């Protein structure tokens, strides 16, 4: 089960069978079960609501109150939570079995291309430690042994199971930002220094190394075990990236240090005050003529009410406490408050190669 690089944990026969079952379960859940649930809403719940109230539901909260009475929704919601927990359980077994070897593999770098700087004095925000984000046991910031890489390995293998594509480097978000936006809208843009905020395992950081081979690429994250894994992963793939343990709300980089500041699905992992800080820090770090791009899933304003209700389940049922608040936020206003001029801002949807859409907000300095 070789999946692209030497740091990815390799499942044995029984572990792979379990992970394949989880994939099949998720396919069924997010295919037939979700489609059938929508029919329940369209054919039963919504007509009954309209009959009783002489109007359609006005927001996702009203839809949720009605759907919570439906056995089919209770079953779907329970299965969604169960599959998420099963996914992590299925990969943790693989990681725990190989953890000593993964730790040694991560340390065995005689002539590294990039760098790794950890800061044991960094205070991790409570919003990252108070909950196991995505239901991932221990969250991103737990460490279980010296020089630990478990959190990174669990996350990387978990995303593989969730995305169901063994040939992918799970870099679709970075590739989309580069090739569906930057290369099209700014074909002559050649950044000298690039920063990826909240890089996790670096999956969406590495495409910038290939797209801009003359640039210095940096990735920051809060979690030391994630960053050790990120560094080793990048090295195994032959990519030069400089990783450091920093809070994207306030980094130690000098003013105007970067020509391009990006993030990929970072914003929904933090509360609104932290999002505002990240935009202010993005503005501070950009050199004149630099570009900021923050990518995330679609906002609620892009969705019909029923789809918004389904998306809202990430907050209500999947340990994503800030998912919905971020999707209600006026990010253009946040960017203007951070210093970006109104005419420099762009917000748009991009079509990813996997058929999904993502949202980006762009600002130029």
KAWO-V94317 format. One line per field, one symbol per residue. psi: psi as a letter, one per 20 degrees, with the letter a starting at -180 (. if undefined). Layout:
# KAWO-V94317
psi->???
This chain:
# KAWO-V94317
psi->lomhriipqoqaghghgghhggggghgggjegghghhhhgghiggghgghghikrrpirhghgghghiiphhgggggghggghghhgghhhhggghhjgghgghhhimngmqgarpoqniipopqhiiiiqnpjjopiahjqpirpkqjggggggghghgghikniiqjkkhgghggghifghghmhjpnqhpppoplicjjgjghhhghhmiiqppqpqrhpghghgggghggghjkpoqoqqoqpihorjqrqlhqhpprqokghijqrghhgghggghgghipqpirppopqarqrhiiqrhghggghihhgijklmhjghghiiqnhggggghiipqgiiqpprqqprijiqqqpqppqq.
